[in-house]
Amino acid sequence: MARDILVTSALPYANGATHLGHMLEHIQTDIWVRFQKLRGHNCIAVCGDDAHGTPIMLKARDQGITPEELIAGVSAERQRDFADFLIAYDNYYTTHSDENRELSSTIYERLAAEGHIARRTISQAYDPEAGMFLPDRFIRGDCPNCGSPDQYGDACEVCGATYQPTELGNPVSVLSGATPIERDSEHYFFKLADFEAFLRDWMRGDRLQESMSRKLDEWFATGLRDWDISRDAPYFGFKIPGTEDKYFYVWLDAPIGYMAAFQNLVNKRNDPELTFDRFWGRDSKAELYHFIGKDIVYFHALFWPAMLEGAGYRTPDAIHAHGFVTVNGEKMSKSRGTFIKARTWLDHINPEFLRYYFAAKLTHRVEDLDLNFEDFLARINSDLVGKYVNIASRCANFISKRFDGRLAAELDRPELVERFAAQAETIADHFEARRYSQGIRAIMALADEANAYVAERAPWQIAKEDGRDAELQQICTTALNLFRQLTIYLKPVLPATAERAEAFLQVEPMTWADLATPLLDHEIAKFKPLLRRVEQPAIDKMIEASKEDLEAAAAPTKAEPEQPKDKKKKEAKAEPTPADGGGIIDIEDFAKVDLRVARVESADHVDGADKLLCLQLDVGELGKRQVFAGIKSAYDPSALEGRLVALVANLAPRKMRFGVSEGMVLAAGDSPHVLSPDEGAKPGDKIK
C-alpha cells in the first residue's frame, strides 16, 4: 500500500556558499526520498533557505544591498548546486515568505492564547560601540557550565549545555571586540516546561537515535527552561504580532519554514488531493521525517515538537540526525584545501561519485563521515567502473554486433536473475532504515557475483566458436539483466547514471517492481560508456582550487559570526607596508593567482550602474563566466565583443545587486585600458 510521506532537510542559512558539510545531509535525504518514490510511495520532499537573523542583516549592509537581494542571490546559487548534485526537492522555498509569516503568527497566537507565552524584562547584552543588542551567537566567552573558553552565547560546543548569553564568563562582542554591557529589555518566552510530560512520552520508541535520546535525557535532568523567542530591533525577520520593535528569533520561524514550504507547494500544484491538513493536521495519517545535523537536535527534538503540540498540529514521526564531514581524518580545512565548496567539487569531479561514496559510508547512527581521498579513488574506480559498469561493457557489444541489438527470449541462468530479485526486500530494509552502507555492500556483493558469472561463461570465448550463437545471446542477455537489476538498486544513489542506463536498455524509467521481471526479446541501443574513472589529478586540482578560495571572506552563519572588528584591524596592521608602488611578494604568492585568457562573447550596459559593463566570457576548459567590469567610461560594449582579455579566474565570486561577478578582467590606467593577449592565444590558456 502506498504511503504518504513528507520529508525535510534542515534549512541551510542563506548567507554562505554550499559546501560538502551541507551535501552530506542533502544527499542522504535525496537518496532516501528517491528510494521511497522508486518503491511507489507518495513521498514529498521540501526544503528552503533559512533567511532571517542579524548575520544576514549585517552582511547585506556590508555589501550595500538589501537582505532580500542577498538571500535571493544565495538561493539561486544554492538551488543550482543542489540541482547539479542531482538533489531533487519537490519544492525549495525560503523562510522569508508570506506563508511563513502567517504560520509563525498563527502558531505564536495559539501558544499565547493557551498561556504558553510569558513576557518579562531581562538584562540583555548590548554592544556600546555597535549600538545594538547582541544576538546570542555574536557573543563569545567562557561556558558557565564547564568553563570552556571561546564558546557561543547560547550553547557550548564542548559540553552541549545551553544558557543565556549573560551567563558567559569574560564575554566579548564579535562585532566590535568590546565587552558587552547589560541593558534592560522586555522579551517574550515560550514556556517549554509546560510540555515536559508530552516530550518525555513523544521521544519514546524510534523517533530519535539512541545517542540523541540520551542527550535529551541529560537536558531533562537539568530542567527545561523558558525559551527566549524574541529579538530587539534592528533585526531582519518577522515582527511579533502586536509589537513595533520585537521580532521572532530566527529559530522560531526557521522550522516553521518546513510547513511554509509545503503550503507553498500546495498553492502551486492546486491539487485537491494535496492539502495542508493531510500532512500537517493534528489527525494526519501521513508520515513526517526530518533529516538534520547533530548540532541542532536540541531545537528539533524539544522546541519544535512542543510548539507543534501546543499550536494544534501533528508532530514528527522521527528525527534523523547525522554527524559532520571530515576530510582525510581531520576537520575540513581551508589552508589544506579540504574545505571544499559544492561548486568546486562540481568543477572537477562527477557529483554522483560523492553521492556513492557518502552512501557507501553512511549508517543509521550519529557518526562523523570521513572523506578519505585515497579510499574514495579506489572505491569509485573499483565498485562503479570495475564492477558495475563493467558488466554491461563486457557483454553489450556482442548483442549489438551479432544479434542486431536484440536480447534473447530466454536466459542462460534464470535462477541467478531470480536470486538477484530475491534480495529486493533485504536491500530495501537497509535503505528504509538509512543503513546505506549495508545496502551498498549487499549490492556490490551481487555485482561481484555478476562479474564472476561473466568470467565463468566467458562470452568472448564462445563468440569464437561456431554453432554457439544462441548460447552467446542468452549469456549476454542474462548478464545485461543482472546489470539492469543492479541499476535499479543503485538508482536512488546514481540517478543520472540510471537514466543513461535506461536509454541504453531502451526502457521507461525503472521502478523497484521491475526487479522481478526480466527483460527478454527486447531491442537495446548501442552501448556507450556510462561512467569514467576518477583520476588523482582531478582530486589534486580540486584541492588546489579550494586553497585558492582562501582569499574569499568566510561568510558568517548562525554558528560562525564575523570576526571582531578589532581583530580585523590588528590583522590589517600586520600586512606588509607597500613600498615603491607595492609590497614584495614571492613566487609562491604569485602562483596563487590563476590568470587565464578569455574571449568576450557579449558585453552589455548594466541598468543602474554608472561605471560597469556586464561581460559574458568564454574561458575554455573553465566554462563560461560573468564579470562586471568598471570600464564603461572607456568602451562601447560592441567594441569588446570577440576580443581576448586577461582574467583573474580564481578570484572569489562577488555578489552584487546586479548579479554575481565571477572574476576580474585586467586593465591599466585610470581610463582604464583593457589588457589583451595576442591573437593565437586561446580561451582557457594559462597566463604565465
C-alpha positions as CSV (number, residue, x, y, z in Angstrom):
1,M,0.0,0.0,0.0
2,A,1.4,3.4,-1.0
3,R,2.4,5.6,2.0
4,D,2.1,9.4,2.3
5,I,5.5,10.6,3.4
6,L,6.7,14.2,3.9
7,V,10.5,14.6,4.2
8,T,12.5,17.8,5.1
9,S,16.2,18.6,5.4
10,A,17.5,21.3,7.7
11,L,17.2,24.7,6.1
12,P,20.7,26.0,5.2
13,Y,21.5,29.5,6.3
14,A,21.2,32.0,3.5
15,N,24.5,33.8,3.6
16,G,27.2,31.4,2.6
17,A,28.2,29.0,-0.2
18,T,27.2,25.4,-0.2
19,H,30.0,23.1,0.9
20,L,30.5,19.3,1.5
21,G,29.1,19.6,5.0
22,H,25.8,20.6,3.5
23,M,26.0,18.0,0.8
24,L,26.2,15.1,3.3
25,E,22.7,15.9,4.7
26,H,21.1,16.8,1.4
27,I,22.5,13.7,-0.4
28,Q,21.4,11.5,2.4
29,T,17.9,12.9,2.3
30,D,17.7,12.7,-1.5
31,I,18.7,9.1,-1.6
32,W,16.0,8.2,0.9
33,V,13.3,10.2,-0.9
34,R,14.3,8.7,-4.3
35,F,14.2,5.2,-2.8
36,Q,10.7,5.8,-1.5
37,K,9.4,7.1,-4.8
38,L,11.1,4.2,-6.6
39,R,9.0,1.9,-4.3
40,G,5.8,3.6,-5.4
41,H,5.2,5.7,-2.3
42,N,3.8,9.3,-2.4
43,C,6.9,10.9,-0.9
44,I,7.3,14.6,-1.0
45,A,10.5,16.5,0.0
46,V,10.7,20.2,0.8
47,C,13.4,22.4,1.9
48,G,14.5,26.1,1.6
49,D,16.7,28.8,2.8
50,D,16.8,29.9,6.5
51,A,16.7,33.6,5.6
52,H,16.4,35.6,8.8
53,G,18.6,37.0,11.6
54,T,21.3,39.5,12.4
55,P,24.1,37.9,10.3
56,I,22.1,38.3,7.1
57,M,21.1,41.9,8.0
58,L,24.8,42.8,8.7
59,K,26.2,41.1,5.6
60,A,23.7,42.7,3.3
61,R,24.5,46.1,4.9
62,D,28.3,45.5,4.3
63,Q,27.6,44.7,0.6
64,G,25.3,47.7,0.1
65,I,22.3,45.6,-0.8
66,T,19.0,44.7,0.8
67,P,18.7,41.5,2.8
68,E,16.1,40.4,0.2
69,E,18.7,40.8,-2.6
70,L,21.3,38.9,-0.5
71,I,19.0,35.9,0.2
72,A,17.8,35.8,-3.4
73,G,21.3,35.6,-4.8
74,V,22.3,32.9,-2.3
75,S,19.1,30.9,-3.0
76,A,19.8,30.9,-6.8
77,E,23.3,29.6,-6.2
78,R,22.2,27.0,-3.7
79,Q,19.4,25.7,-5.9
80,R,21.9,25.4,-8.8
81,D,24.4,23.5,-6.6
82,F,21.7,21.1,-5.4
83,A,20.3,20.5,-8.9
84,D,23.8,19.8,-10.2
85,F,24.3,17.3,-7.4
86,L,21.0,15.7,-8.6
87,I,19.2,16.7,-5.4
88,A,15.5,17.0,-6.4
89,Y,13.3,18.7,-3.9
90,D,9.6,18.9,-4.8
91,N,9.7,22.5,-3.5
92,Y,12.7,24.6,-2.4
93,Y,11.5,27.8,-0.7
94,T,12.5,30.4,1.9
95,T,11.6,31.3,5.4
96,H,11.2,34.9,4.3
97,S,7.7,34.3,2.8
98,D,4.1,35.3,3.3
99,E,3.3,31.7,4.1
100,N,5.9,31.6,6.8
101,R,4.9,34.9,8.3
102,E,1.3,33.8,8.5
103,L,2.1,30.4,10.0
104,S,4.6,31.8,12.5
105,S,2.0,34.3,13.7
106,T,-0.7,31.7,13.9
107,I,1.5,29.3,16.0
108,Y,2.6,32.2,18.3
109,E,-1.0,33.4,18.8
110,R,-2.3,29.9,19.6
111,L,0.5,29.3,22.1
112,A,-0.2,32.7,23.7
113,A,-3.9,32.0,23.9
114,E,-3.2,28.8,25.8
115,G,-0.9,30.6,28.3
116,H,2.4,29.2,26.9
117,I,4.0,32.6,26.3
118,A,5.4,34.7,29.1
119,R,6.7,38.3,29.0
120,R,9.3,39.7,31.3
121,T,12.1,42.3,31.4
122,I,15.6,40.9,31.1
123,S,19.1,42.3,31.2
124,Q,20.5,41.8,27.7
125,A,23.9,42.1,26.3
126,Y,24.4,45.3,24.4
127,D,27.4,46.4,22.3
128,P,28.1,50.1,23.2
129,E,30.3,50.5,20.1
130,A,28.0,48.9,17.5
131,G,24.9,50.5,19.2
132,M,22.7,47.3,19.2
133,F,21.7,44.4,21.3
134,L,23.8,41.4,20.5
135,P,22.3,38.1,19.2
136,D,23.4,35.0,21.2
137,R,26.0,34.0,18.6
138,F,27.6,37.4,18.4
139,I,28.9,37.0,21.9
140,R,31.7,34.6,22.9
141,G,33.1,33.8,26.3
142,D,33.6,31.1,28.9
143,C,30.9,28.4,29.2
144,P,29.1,28.8,32.6
145,N,28.8,25.0,32.9
146,C,32.2,23.6,32.0
147,G,34.4,26.7,31.8
148,S,35.5,26.1,28.2
149,P,36.7,29.3,26.6
150,D,35.5,31.0,23.4
151,Q,32.0,29.5,23.3
152,Y,28.9,31.0,21.7
153,G,26.4,32.9,23.7
154,D,23.6,30.3,23.6
155,A,25.3,26.9,23.7
156,C,28.6,25.2,24.5
157,E,30.2,23.1,21.7
158,V,32.2,21.2,24.3
159,C,29.7,20.1,26.9
160,G,26.4,20.8,25.0
161,A,25.0,23.0,27.7
162,T,22.5,25.8,26.8
163,Y,22.3,29.1,28.6
164,Q,21.7,32.8,28.3
165,P,24.5,34.9,26.9
166,T,24.5,37.0,30.1
167,E,25.8,33.8,31.9
168,L,29.0,33.7,29.9
169,G,32.3,34.4,31.6
170,N,34.6,37.0,30.0
171,P,32.1,37.9,27.3
172,V,33.3,39.7,24.1
173,S,31.2,41.1,21.2
174,V,32.2,39.6,17.9
175,L,31.1,42.8,16.1
176,S,33.5,45.2,17.8
177,G,35.6,43.3,20.3
178,A,34.1,45.4,23.1
179,T,32.9,44.0,26.4
180,P,29.1,43.9,26.2
181,I,27.2,45.9,28.8
182,E,23.7,45.0,30.1
183,R,20.6,46.8,29.2
184,D,17.0,46.0,30.2
185,S,14.5,45.0,27.5
186,E,11.1,43.2,27.6
187,H,11.3,39.8,25.9
188,Y,8.8,37.0,25.1
189,F,9.4,33.5,26.2
190,F,8.0,30.1,25.2
191,K,7.3,28.1,28.4
192,L,8.9,24.8,27.3
193,A,8.5,23.2,30.7
194,D,4.7,23.2,30.1
195,F,5.4,20.3,27.7
196,E,7.8,18.2,29.7
197,A,5.4,15.3,30.1
198,F,4.4,15.4,26.5
199,L,8.0,15.5,25.3
200,R,9.1,12.6,27.5
201,D,6.3,10.5,26.0
202,W,6.9,11.7,22.5
203,M,10.6,10.8,22.4
204,R,9.9,7.1,23.3
205,G,10.2,4.5,20.5
206,D,12.2,5.2,17.4
207,R,11.7,8.9,17.0
208,L,15.4,9.6,17.8
209,Q,18.6,7.6,17.5
210,E,19.7,6.2,20.9
211,S,22.6,8.6,21.3
212,M,20.2,11.6,20.7
213,S,17.7,10.2,23.2
214,R,20.4,10.0,25.8
215,K,21.3,13.6,25.1
216,L,17.7,14.7,25.7
217,D,17.7,12.8,29.0
218,E,20.6,15.0,30.1
219,W,18.6,18.1,29.2
220,F,15.6,16.8,31.0
221,A,17.8,16.2,34.1
222,T,18.9,19.8,34.2
223,G,15.4,21.1,33.8
224,L,13.6,22.6,30.8
225,R,13.8,26.4,30.9
226,D,11.7,29.1,29.2
227,W,13.0,29.8,25.7
228,D,13.5,33.4,24.6
229,I,11.7,33.7,21.3
230,S,12.1,37.5,20.7
231,R,14.8,39.8,19.5
232,D,15.0,43.6,19.6
233,A,15.2,45.9,16.6
234,P,17.2,46.2,14.4
235,Y,16.6,42.7,13.2
236,F,15.8,41.0,9.8
237,G,12.8,38.8,10.4
238,F,9.1,38.9,11.2
239,K,7.6,41.3,13.8
240,I,5.8,39.7,16.7
241,P,2.1,40.4,16.3
242,G,1.1,43.4,18.4
243,T,4.6,44.9,18.7
244,E,6.6,47.6,16.9
245,D,10.2,46.7,17.8
246,K,10.1,43.0,18.7
247,Y,10.9,40.2,16.2
248,F,10.7,36.5,16.2
249,Y,14.0,34.8,17.0
250,V,15.2,33.1,13.8
251,W,15.0,29.7,15.5
252,L,11.2,30.1,16.0
253,D,10.3,30.7,12.4
254,A,13.1,28.5,10.8
255,P,11.4,25.1,11.4
256,I,8.0,26.6,10.7
257,G,9.6,27.1,7.2
258,Y,9.1,23.4,6.6
259,M,5.4,24.0,6.9
260,A,5.5,27.1,4.8
261,A,7.5,25.3,2.0
262,F,4.8,22.6,2.0
263,Q,2.0,25.2,2.0
264,N,3.6,27.0,-1.0
265,L,3.8,23.6,-2.8
266,V,0.1,23.1,-2.2
267,N,-0.7,26.6,-3.5
268,K,1.4,25.9,-6.7
269,R,0.0,22.5,-7.5
270,N,-3.6,23.3,-7.0
271,D,-4.3,19.5,-6.5
272,P,-7.4,18.7,-4.5
273,E,-5.7,15.6,-3.1
274,L,-2.7,17.6,-1.9
275,T,-3.9,19.5,1.2
276,F,-2.1,21.1,4.1
277,D,-4.1,19.3,6.7
278,R,-3.5,15.9,5.0
279,F,0.2,16.2,6.0
280,W,0.2,18.7,8.9
281,G,-3.2,18.4,10.5
282,R,-3.5,17.0,14.1
283,D,-5.1,13.8,12.7
284,S,-2.8,13.4,9.8
285,K,-2.1,9.8,8.8
286,A,0.9,10.8,6.7
287,E,4.5,10.2,7.9
288,L,6.8,13.1,8.7
289,Y,10.6,12.9,8.9
290,H,13.3,15.5,9.4
291,F,16.9,14.9,8.4
292,I,19.2,17.2,10.4
293,G,22.8,17.6,11.7
294,K,23.5,16.5,15.3
295,D,24.3,20.1,16.3
296,I,20.6,21.2,16.0
297,V,18.9,18.3,17.7
298,Y,18.0,20.5,20.7
299,F,15.8,22.8,18.6
300,H,14.2,20.0,16.7
301,A,13.6,17.5,19.4
302,L,12.4,19.8,22.2
303,F,11.2,23.2,21.0
304,W,9.8,22.1,17.7
305,P,7.5,19.2,18.8
306,A,6.4,21.3,21.8
307,M,5.5,24.2,19.6
308,L,3.5,22.0,17.2
309,E,1.7,20.2,20.0
310,G,0.8,23.5,21.7
311,A,-0.5,25.0,18.5
312,G,-2.6,22.0,17.5
313,Y,-0.5,20.5,14.7
314,R,0.9,17.0,14.2
315,T,4.4,16.2,15.4
316,P,7.3,14.4,13.5
317,D,7.4,10.6,13.3
318,A,11.1,10.7,13.6
319,I,14.1,13.0,13.5
320,H,17.2,11.5,11.8
321,A,20.4,13.1,12.9
322,H,23.8,12.7,11.3
323,G,27.4,13.7,12.1
324,F,29.8,16.0,10.4
325,V,32.1,15.6,7.4
326,T,35.8,15.2,7.9
327,V,38.4,15.0,5.1
328,N,41.3,12.7,5.4
329,G,40.6,12.2,9.1
330,E,40.5,15.9,10.0
331,K,38.1,18.7,10.1
332,M,37.6,20.5,6.8
333,S,40.4,22.9,6.4
334,K,40.8,26.0,4.2
335,S,44.5,26.0,4.5
336,R,44.8,22.4,3.3
337,G,42.3,22.9,0.6
338,T,39.8,20.4,2.2
339,F,37.1,23.0,2.9
340,I,35.5,22.1,-0.4
341,K,32.6,24.0,-1.8
342,A,29.9,22.2,-3.8
343,R,30.7,24.2,-6.9
344,T,34.5,23.4,-6.6
345,W,33.7,19.7,-6.5
346,L,31.3,20.0,-9.5
347,D,34.1,21.8,-11.5
348,H,36.4,18.8,-11.1
349,I,34.6,15.6,-10.2
350,N,31.4,13.8,-11.1
351,P,28.8,14.6,-8.5
352,E,27.5,11.0,-8.5
353,F,30.8,9.9,-7.2
354,L,30.3,11.9,-4.0
355,R,26.7,10.6,-3.7
356,Y,28.0,7.0,-4.0
357,Y,30.9,7.5,-1.6
358,F,28.6,9.1,1.1
359,A,26.1,6.2,0.6
360,A,28.9,3.6,0.9
361,K,29.8,5.0,4.3
362,L,26.5,6.3,5.8
363,T,25.0,4.4,8.7
364,H,21.8,5.0,10.7
365,R,24.0,6.1,13.7
366,V,25.1,9.6,14.5
367,E,28.6,9.3,13.3
368,D,31.0,11.7,11.5
369,L,31.8,10.6,8.0
370,D,35.4,10.8,6.7
371,L,36.0,11.6,3.1
372,N,39.4,9.9,2.6
373,F,40.6,10.6,-0.9
374,E,42.7,7.5,-1.3
375,D,39.8,5.4,-0.3
376,F,37.5,7.4,-2.5
377,L,39.6,6.9,-5.6
378,A,39.9,3.2,-5.0
379,R,36.2,2.7,-4.2
380,I,34.8,4.6,-7.1
381,N,37.0,3.0,-9.7
382,S,36.6,-0.5,-8.2
383,D,32.9,-0.5,-7.4
384,L,31.3,1.7,-10.1
385,V,33.7,1.3,-13.1
386,G,35.4,-2.0,-12.4
387,K,32.3,-3.9,-11.2
388,Y,29.0,-2.3,-12.0
389,V,29.6,-0.7,-15.4
390,N,32.0,-3.4,-16.4
391,I,29.1,-6.0,-16.6
392,A,27.4,-4.1,-19.4
393,S,30.6,-3.1,-21.2
394,R,31.8,-6.7,-21.5
395,C,28.5,-8.0,-23.0
396,A,26.6,-5.3,-24.8
397,N,28.7,-5.2,-27.9
398,F,28.1,-8.9,-28.6
399,I,24.3,-8.2,-28.6
400,S,24.7,-5.2,-30.9
401,K,27.1,-6.7,-33.4
402,R,26.0,-10.3,-33.5
403,F,22.2,-10.1,-32.8
404,D,21.2,-6.6,-34.2
405,G,20.8,-5.3,-30.7
406,R,18.2,-7.9,-29.7
407,L,18.2,-9.7,-26.4
408,A,17.4,-13.4,-26.3
409,A,13.9,-14.7,-25.5
410,E,15.4,-16.9,-22.7
411,L,18.0,-16.6,-20.0
412,D,21.1,-18.7,-19.6
413,R,20.8,-18.7,-15.8
414,P,17.2,-17.7,-14.8
415,E,17.8,-18.8,-11.3
416,L,20.6,-16.2,-11.0
417,V,18.3,-13.4,-12.1
418,E,15.7,-14.7,-9.6
419,R,18.2,-14.7,-6.8
420,F,19.2,-11.1,-7.5
421,A,15.5,-10.1,-7.4
422,A,15.1,-12.0,-4.1
423,Q,17.5,-9.6,-2.5
424,A,15.0,-6.8,-3.0
425,E,13.5,-6.8,0.5
426,T,16.8,-7.1,2.2
427,I,18.3,-4.1,0.3
428,A,15.0,-2.2,0.7
429,D,15.2,-2.7,4.5
430,H,18.7,-1.2,4.6
431,F,17.7,1.9,2.6
432,E,14.5,2.3,4.6
433,A,16.5,2.2,7.9
434,R,19.1,4.5,6.4
435,R,21.7,1.8,6.7
436,Y,23.0,2.9,3.3
437,S,26.5,1.3,3.8
438,Q,25.0,-2.1,4.4
439,G,22.8,-1.7,1.3
440,I,25.7,-0.7,-0.8
441,R,27.7,-3.7,0.4
442,A,24.8,-6.0,-0.5
443,I,24.6,-4.5,-4.0
444,M,28.3,-4.8,-4.6
445,A,28.2,-8.4,-3.5
446,L,25.7,-9.0,-6.2
447,A,27.9,-7.1,-8.7
448,D,30.8,-9.5,-7.7
449,E,28.5,-12.5,-8.5
450,A,27.5,-11.0,-11.8
451,N,31.1,-10.5,-12.8
452,A,32.0,-14.0,-11.7
453,Y,29.2,-15.3,-13.8
454,V,30.5,-13.4,-16.9
455,A,34.1,-14.6,-16.2
456,E,32.9,-18.2,-15.8
457,R,30.8,-18.2,-19.0
458,A,33.4,-16.2,-21.0
459,P,31.2,-14.9,-23.8
460,W,34.4,-13.7,-25.7
461,Q,35.5,-17.3,-26.0
462,I,32.1,-18.6,-27.0
463,A,31.9,-15.9,-29.7
464,K,34.9,-17.5,-31.4
465,E,33.2,-21.0,-31.6
466,D,30.8,-22.0,-34.4
467,G,27.3,-23.0,-33.6
468,R,27.1,-21.4,-30.2
469,D,25.3,-18.1,-31.1
470,A,22.1,-18.9,-29.2
471,E,24.1,-19.7,-26.1
472,L,26.2,-16.5,-26.5
473,Q,23.0,-14.4,-26.9
474,Q,21.5,-16.0,-23.7
475,I,24.6,-15.5,-21.7
476,C,24.8,-11.8,-22.6
477,T,21.1,-11.4,-22.1
478,T,21.5,-12.8,-18.6
479,A,24.4,-10.5,-17.8
480,L,22.6,-7.5,-19.0
481,N,19.6,-8.4,-16.9
482,L,21.8,-8.6,-13.9
483,F,23.2,-5.2,-14.8
484,R,19.6,-3.9,-15.1
485,Q,18.8,-5.2,-11.6
486,L,21.9,-3.6,-10.1
487,T,20.9,-0.3,-11.8
488,I,17.5,-0.4,-10.1
489,Y,19.1,-1.0,-6.7
490,L,21.6,1.9,-7.3
491,K,19.1,4.3,-8.9
492,P,18.4,6.3,-5.7
493,V,22.2,6.8,-5.4
494,L,23.1,7.2,-9.1
495,P,20.0,8.8,-10.7
496,A,21.8,10.2,-13.8
497,T,23.7,7.0,-14.5
498,A,20.5,5.1,-14.1
499,E,18.9,7.4,-16.7
500,R,21.7,6.7,-19.1
501,A,21.4,3.0,-18.5
502,E,17.6,3.2,-19.2
503,A,18.4,4.9,-22.5
504,F,20.9,2.2,-23.3
505,L,18.3,-0.5,-22.4
506,Q,15.6,1.5,-24.2
507,V,13.1,1.1,-21.3
508,E,10.9,3.5,-19.5
509,P,12.1,4.8,-16.1
510,M,12.5,1.6,-14.0
511,T,10.9,1.0,-10.6
512,W,11.5,-1.4,-7.7
513,A,8.7,-3.6,-9.1
514,D,10.7,-4.2,-12.3
515,L,13.3,-6.2,-10.4
516,A,11.3,-9.4,-10.7
517,T,10.5,-9.3,-14.4
518,P,13.5,-10.0,-16.7
519,L,13.9,-8.0,-20.0
520,L,13.7,-10.6,-22.8
521,D,13.3,-10.5,-26.6
522,H,13.9,-6.7,-26.5
523,E,16.0,-4.4,-28.6
524,I,18.7,-2.3,-26.8
525,A,20.8,0.6,-28.1
526,K,24.4,0.6,-28.8
527,F,26.4,0.8,-25.6
528,K,28.2,3.9,-24.7
529,P,30.5,4.3,-21.6
530,L,28.3,5.2,-18.6
531,L,31.0,6.3,-16.2
532,R,34.7,7.1,-16.5
533,R,37.3,6.5,-13.9
534,V,38.2,9.3,-11.5
535,E,42.0,10.1,-11.6
536,Q,44.2,11.6,-8.9
537,P,45.0,14.8,-10.9
538,A,41.3,15.7,-10.7
539,I,41.4,15.4,-7.0
540,D,44.6,17.4,-6.8
541,K,43.2,20.2,-8.9
542,M,40.1,20.4,-6.8
543,I,42.2,20.7,-3.6
544,E,44.3,23.4,-5.2
545,A,41.2,25.3,-6.3
546,S,39.9,25.1,-2.8
547,K,43.1,26.6,-1.5
548,E,42.7,29.4,-3.9
549,D,39.3,30.2,-2.4
550,L,41.1,31.3,0.8
551,E,41.0,35.0,0.0
552,A,37.2,34.9,-0.1
553,A,35.9,36.1,3.2
554,A,34.2,33.3,5.2
555,A,30.5,34.2,5.4
556,P,29.1,34.5,8.9
557,T,26.5,31.9,9.8
558,K,24.4,31.3,12.9
559,A,27.3,29.1,14.0
560,E,30.1,31.3,12.5
561,P,29.7,35.1,13.2
562,E,32.1,37.6,11.6
563,Q,35.4,38.3,13.3
564,P,35.6,41.1,15.9
565,K,36.4,44.4,14.3
566,D,39.5,44.9,16.5
567,K,40.8,41.6,15.3
568,K,40.5,42.6,11.7
569,K,42.3,45.9,12.5
570,K,45.2,44.0,14.1
571,E,45.5,41.7,11.2
572,A,45.4,44.6,8.7
573,K,48.3,46.2,10.5
574,A,50.3,43.0,10.1
575,E,50.1,43.3,6.3
576,P,53.4,44.3,4.6
577,T,53.7,48.1,4.1
578,P,53.7,48.9,0.3
579,A,56.9,50.5,-0.9
580,D,57.7,52.0,-4.3
581,G,54.2,51.2,-5.6
582,G,53.6,47.8,-3.9
583,G,54.7,45.2,-1.3
584,I,57.2,42.5,-2.1
585,I,55.8,39.0,-2.8
586,D,57.5,35.8,-3.6
587,I,56.8,33.3,-6.4
588,E,54.5,31.2,-4.2
589,D,52.2,34.2,-3.6
590,F,52.1,35.0,-7.4
591,A,51.4,31.3,-8.2
592,K,48.1,31.6,-6.2
593,V,46.7,33.9,-8.9
594,D,45.2,31.9,-11.8
595,L,45.4,34.2,-14.8
596,R,43.6,32.9,-17.9
597,V,42.8,34.0,-21.4
598,A,39.1,34.7,-22.0
599,R,37.1,35.8,-25.0
600,V,34.3,38.3,-24.6
601,E,31.2,36.7,-26.1
602,S,28.9,39.6,-25.2
603,A,29.1,42.9,-23.4
604,D,26.2,45.0,-22.2
605,H,25.4,48.1,-20.1
606,V,24.2,47.4,-16.6
607,D,21.0,49.2,-15.6
608,G,21.5,51.5,-12.6
609,A,25.3,51.3,-12.8
610,D,27.4,54.3,-13.8
611,K,30.8,52.5,-14.3
612,L,30.0,48.9,-15.0
613,L,29.7,46.7,-18.1
614,C,28.5,43.1,-17.9
615,L,30.8,40.8,-19.8
616,Q,29.9,37.2,-20.7
617,L,33.2,35.4,-21.1
618,D,34.3,32.1,-22.7
619,V,37.2,30.7,-20.6
620,G,37.7,27.4,-22.4
621,E,38.0,24.5,-20.1
622,L,36.8,26.6,-17.2
623,G,33.5,27.2,-19.0
624,K,31.5,30.4,-19.1
625,R,32.0,33.3,-16.6
626,Q,30.1,36.5,-16.0
627,V,32.2,39.5,-14.9
628,F,31.1,43.1,-14.0
629,A,34.0,45.4,-15.1
630,G,34.3,49.1,-14.3
631,I,35.2,50.1,-17.8
632,K,32.0,51.7,-19.1
633,S,33.7,55.1,-19.4
634,A,36.3,53.8,-21.8
635,Y,34.4,51.3,-24.1
636,D,31.4,50.9,-26.1
637,P,30.1,47.4,-25.4
638,S,30.1,46.3,-29.0
639,A,33.8,47.1,-29.4
640,L,34.6,44.5,-26.8
641,E,32.7,41.5,-28.3
642,G,35.1,38.9,-29.7
643,R,38.1,40.4,-28.0
644,L,40.6,38.4,-25.9
645,V,41.1,39.6,-22.3
646,A,43.1,38.6,-19.3
647,L,41.0,37.2,-16.5
648,V,41.8,36.6,-12.8
649,A,39.9,33.3,-12.8
650,N,40.2,32.2,-9.1
651,L,39.0,35.5,-7.5
652,A,36.2,34.7,-5.1
653,P,32.7,35.4,-6.7
654,R,31.3,38.6,-5.6
655,K,27.5,39.1,-5.1
656,M,26.4,42.5,-6.4
657,R,22.9,43.9,-6.6
658,F,23.1,43.3,-10.4
659,G,24.2,39.7,-10.1
660,V,27.3,37.6,-9.3
661,S,30.7,38.7,-10.7
662,E,32.9,35.6,-11.3
663,G,36.4,37.0,-11.7
664,M,38.2,40.2,-12.7
665,V,39.3,41.5,-16.1
666,L,42.7,43.1,-16.0
667,A,43.0,46.8,-17.1
668,A,45.6,49.5,-16.8
669,G,45.5,53.2,-16.0
670,D,42.7,55.5,-14.9
671,S,40.8,55.4,-18.2
672,P,41.0,52.3,-17.9
673,H,42.5,50.2,-20.8
674,V,41.7,46.5,-21.0
675,L,44.8,44.3,-21.4
676,S,44.6,41.9,-24.3
677,P,46.6,38.8,-25.1
678,D,47.9,38.5,-28.7
679,E,45.7,36.6,-31.2
680,G,46.8,33.0,-31.2
681,A,46.1,32.6,-27.5
682,K,43.0,30.5,-26.9
683,P,40.3,30.9,-24.2
684,G,41.3,29.0,-21.1
685,D,45.1,29.3,-21.7
686,K,47.0,30.0,-18.6
687,I,48.9,33.3,-18.5
688,K,52.4,32.6,-17.1
